[in-house]
Amino acid sequence: MADSNYSILFEPLKIGPVTARNRFFQVPHCNGMGHLRPQADAATRAIKAEGGWAVVCNQETEIHPSSDLTPFPEGRLWDERDIPALRLMTESVHKHGALAAIELAHNGNHAGNLSTRSTSFAPTDMAIDLLVPKQARAMDKSDIRNLRQWHRAAALRAKEAGFDIIYVYAGHHMALAQHFLLPKINDRMDEYGGSLENRARLIRELIEDTKEAVGDSCAVAFRFAVDEMEGI
């Protein structure tokens, strides 16, 4: 006999313009496959959908070459050439009746850019000894405008690849959006620094941009960290 205390877990849940068949939601996580092994990644996610999960997410997915986390195999959505690999996942998940979600991210000063050789971005100039030693460059207003355009373009490509839910990512000290939020990293004196409202401005803009771009047919999610991870 079913326990009524848990019956709500099996009820459908509307998330923006899409509906999950139950409340079992697999949040984004890396599995060591990413853009290097898209067939294996799709098969792994499909197993969860076949097992009954209503929403299956991929992993942190880089939106631009300046967010290169080589040698770690994240997802990639740098341009249109990455759409077919990601479509393998959405089609395999949809085959079993689940929704597919993607976590868009720019790694900011976390990105080593060992493959692309791009300069790492940060809210302010800073030396970083994380994963690989590097010097991150402070973003100017044109960089911020470019970031918003990259993120919006990636959201549109994610929609084309068949994703139902699109994340704006600001967590785990690995996302540029979160770096702007942290006062120990962000000491800017413009409208993107100082007060909490200013430090959260970029996050709000990315959410609004994403909603405007794909909100008619995709749900927009926001993942953020409440722990500033002192000592990292």
C-alpha positions in Angstrom: 0.0 0.0 0.0 1.4 3.4 -1.0 2.3 5.9 1.7 0.2 9.0 1.2 3.0 11.1 2.9 5.1 10.7 -0.3 2.4 10.8 -2.9 3.2 14.4 -3.8 6.6 13.2 -5.2 4.7 11.4 -8.0 2.5 14.3 -9.0 3.2 16.4 -12.1 4.9 19.8 -11.6 4.6 22.8 -13.9 7.9 24.6 -14.3 7.3 27.7 -16.4 6.0 26.6 -19.8 7.0 22.9 -19.3 5.6 20.2 -17.0 7.6 17.5 -15.2 5.8 14.2 -14.9 6.8 13.9 -11.2 9.0 15.7 -8.6 12.2 13.6 -9.1 14.7 16.2 -10.4 18.3 15.2 -11.2 20.3 18.4 -10.8 23.3 19.3 -13.0 26.4 17.3 -12.3 29.5 16.3 -14.3 30.2 12.7 -15.1 33.7 12.8 -16.7 32.3 12.6 -20.2 31.1 16.0 -21.3 32.0 17.2 -24.8 34.7 14.5 -25.2 32.3 11.5 -25.0 28.8 12.8 -26.0 27.4 9.4 -26.9 28.4 8.0 -23.5 27.1 11.1 -21.7 23.7 10.8 -23.5 23.4 7.1 -22.6 24.1 7.9 -19.0 21.4 10.5 -18.8 19.0 8.3 -20.7 19.3 5.6 -18.0 18.1 8.1 -15.4 15.1 9.1 -17.6 14.3 5.5 -18.2 14.4 4.9 -14.5 11.6 7.4 -13.9 13.3 10.8 -13.2 11.1 13.6 -14.5 14.0 16.0 -15.2 17.5 15.1 -16.2 20.2 17.8 -16.3 23.5 17.7 -18.0 26.6 19.3 -16.5 28.2 22.7 -16.4 28.3 23.7 -20.1 30.8 26.3 -21.3 29.3 29.1 -23.3 32.5 30.5 -24.9 36.1 29.6 -25.6 37.2 32.0 -22.9 35.6 29.6 -20.4 37.8 26.6 -21.4 38.3 24.2 -18.4 40.6 21.8 -20.3 41.6 19.1 -19.3 38.3 18.6 -17.4 35.6 17.4 -19.9 32.7 19.7 -19.3 29.8 20.3 -21.7 30.4 22.8 -24.5 28.1 25.1 -26.4 30.7 27.5 -27.8 28.9 27.7 -31.2 26.5 25.9 -33.5 29.0 23.0 -34.1 28.3 21.8 -30.5 24.5 21.5 -31.0 24.5 17.9 -32.5 26.4 16.4 -29.6 24.0 18.0 -27.1 21.0 16.9 -29.1 22.1 13.3 -28.5 21.3 13.9 -24.9 18.0 15.7 -25.3 16.7 13.1 -27.7 17.7 10.2 -25.5 16.1 11.8 -22.4 12.9 12.7 -24.3 12.6 9.2 -25.6 11.8 8.1 -22.0 9.4 10.9 -21.3 11.7 13.2 -19.2 12.6 16.8 -19.6 16.1 17.8 -20.5 17.9 20.6 -18.7 21.3 22.3 -19.4 23.5 24.4 -17.1 25.1 27.3 -19.0 28.2 28.6 -17.4 31.2 30.9 -17.9 34.0 29.8 -15.6 35.6 33.3 -15.2 38.8 33.2 -13.2 38.3 29.5 -12.7 39.0 28.8 -16.4 42.6 27.9 -17.3 42.0 28.3 -21.0 44.8 25.8 -21.6 43.4 24.9 -25.0 42.1 28.2 -26.2 44.9 30.4 -24.7 42.4 33.1 -23.9 42.9 35.5 -21.0 40.8 34.6 -18.0 38.1 37.1 -16.9 37.2 38.3 -13.4 35.4 41.2 -11.9 38.8 42.8 -11.0 42.4 42.2 -11.9 43.7 39.3 -9.8 46.4 36.6 -9.8 44.9 33.1 -9.4 46.5 29.9 -8.4 43.6 27.6 -8.9 43.9 24.5 -11.1 46.7 26.4 -13.0 48.4 29.7 -12.1 47.1 32.6 -14.2 46.4 36.3 -14.2 42.8 37.2 -14.6 41.9 40.4 -16.3 39.2 42.8 -15.0 36.2 42.9 -17.3 35.3 46.3 -18.7 31.8 47.3 -19.9 32.4 45.9 -23.3 33.4 42.6 -21.9 30.3 42.5 -19.8 28.2 43.2 -22.9 30.0 40.5 -24.7 29.3 38.0 -21.9 25.6 38.8 -22.0 25.6 38.2 -25.7 27.5 34.9 -25.4 25.1 33.7 -22.8 22.0 34.7 -24.8 23.4 33.0 -27.9 24.1 29.9 -25.9 20.6 29.9 -24.5 19.2 30.0 -28.1 21.5 27.2 -29.2 20.4 25.2 -26.2 16.8 25.7 -27.2 17.7 24.5 -30.7 19.4 21.4 -29.3 16.0 20.5 -27.6 16.5 21.5 -24.0 13.4 22.2 -21.9 15.0 23.9 -19.0 18.0 26.3 -19.2 20.0 27.2 -16.1 21.8 30.5 -15.3 24.7 29.3 -13.1 26.3 31.1 -10.2 27.6 28.5 -7.9 30.5 26.5 -6.5 33.0 29.3 -6.9 33.2 28.2 -10.6 31.0 30.7 -12.3 31.7 34.3 -13.4 28.2 35.4 -12.3 29.0 34.2 -8.8 32.4 35.9 -8.8 30.7 39.2 -9.3 28.5 38.5 -6.3 31.4 37.9 -3.9 32.8 41.0 -2.2 36.2 39.3 -1.6 36.6 39.0 -5.4 34.6 42.0 -6.6 35.9 45.4 -5.5 34.7 47.3 -8.5 33.6 50.9 -8.1 31.0 51.0 -10.9 27.4 49.8 -11.1 28.6 46.2 -10.9 30.4 46.5 -7.6 29.9 47.7 -4.1 26.3 47.1 -2.8 24.6 43.7 -3.0 22.2 45.2 -5.5 25.1 46.2 -7.8 27.0 42.9 -7.3 23.9 41.0 -8.2 23.3 43.2 -11.3 25.0 40.8 -13.8 23.1 37.8 -12.5 19.8 39.7 -12.9 20.8 40.7 -16.4 21.7 37.1 -17.4 18.4 35.8 -16.1 16.4 38.5 -17.9 18.3 38.0 -21.1 17.8 34.2 -21.0 14.1 34.6 -20.2 13.6 37.0 -23.1 15.5 34.7 -25.5 13.9 31.4 -24.7 11.2 31.9 -22.0 8.3 31.4 -24.5 9.0 27.6 -24.7 11.8 26.8 -22.1 11.8 27.1 -18.4 14.6 29.3 -17.0 16.3 28.1 -13.8 18.8 29.8 -11.5 21.4 27.9 -9.5 23.5 29.8 -7.0 25.6 29.2 -3.9 24.8 30.7 -0.5 28.2 29.7 0.9 31.1 32.0 -0.1 33.6 29.1 0.4 36.1 31.0 2.4 39.6 29.6 2.1 39.1 28.3 -1.4 
